Amino acid sequence: MKIFLFLCFWKKLAVLYESGDLYPCEIIETLHWPDEVRNRFGGNFKIGNVREYNCDVTAMLKSDRGREIQNFIIDSKCYCTFECATNISVLYDLKGYPDLIKRTIQSSFKSRLN
């Protein structure tokens, strides 16, 4: 069963390949999306190529395609098991900080009692 665990903060961790192609993450292409989803994005989730944007990654992320992919990731609650992205998501998810602090304190006390 797939469970939405973290809000994806891919804008903090986009993937730039040696070809210059920018993707929101390394695994989005490997997930099993229905054909209608793939067709919606032209068959892939590539945001674009940095050469087409004068090497301005920020402009790429703010482009219509970048925003469309970002909205899709948020709206679909993209299921992520990519540990590097999960760590970044935890770091930038300020709403999750109280629970993170609570769990850290609980864990600390449990380890001291054992």
N, C-alpha and C positions, 0 to 999 in steps of 0.2 A: 504494500500500500504506500502510495506517495503522499508525503505530508509536507506542507509548506512550513519550513522551519525558520527561515531568516528572510528579511527583506533584502533583495539583492542590490548591492551598491556597486554594480559593475562600472559605473562612471569613475570610480576610484581605482579600478583595476581592469582596464581594457587591455586587450591583447594585440600587439603590433607584430605582425609576421615579417620575415626578411623581405618578402615581396612588396611590403608597404601597405598590405591590407590590414584594416583594423576591424576587430570583432569585439563584441561585448565580453566574451569569455572564451576559454579554450574548449569547453565541452558542449556549448549550446548546439553545435552542429551534430553532435553525436546522440543527442536526445531524440526520442521517437516522436516527432511532431506529425500530426495529421497532414495529409497532402494540402488541404486548404490553407493551413498555416504556412507551410513552405511556399506555396504559390503566392500568398499574400506578400511575401518578402522577396519574390523573384527567385525562389529556390534556395536561398541561403540567407544568413544573418550578417553578412559583411556590411559594415557601415560605409565603407569606402576605402579609397587608397590615399595615403598621405600626400602623394604627388599631385593629386587632384585638388588638394586643399592647401597647397604651399607649405606642407609639413605642419599644419596647425591642427593638432589633435583636438583641442578645445572646440574649434569651429566644427569639426566633424561630429563631435558628441552633441553639439547644439543644432546640427543640421536637421532638416525635416526627417530624413531617414533615421538619424541617430535618436531623435525624440520618439519617432514611431516605434522603433525597436525597444527603447526604454519603457514606453507606455505598455507595450505588449508584455515585457518581462514582469512589470509590476501587476498588470491586470490579470495575467494568466497565473500569477504566483509561481513563476518558474521554479521547478524543483531542482535544487542544487545539492550535489554531494561532493563538489569540488572544494577540497579542504582549504586551499589558498584563498579562494573567494569567500568561503565561510568565515575565515578569520578576519578578513577585511570587513565583512558585513557586521560582525559582532563589534568590531572597533568603532564603526561609524554609526551604529544604531543606538543613539543616545537614549531612546525610550527603553531600551533593554538594560541600561546601566543599573537601575535599582535591583533588578532580579540578579544580575551578574554579581553585584557586591554582596547581596544576601547569600548567594550560593558559595561565594568565596569564603565568607566568614564562617558559614556552616561547615564547610569542608575543612577549614583551618582548625576549628574546635574539635571536629571529629578525629582528625589526625593526631591532635594533642592528647585526646582521651584514650586513644588506642596504644 
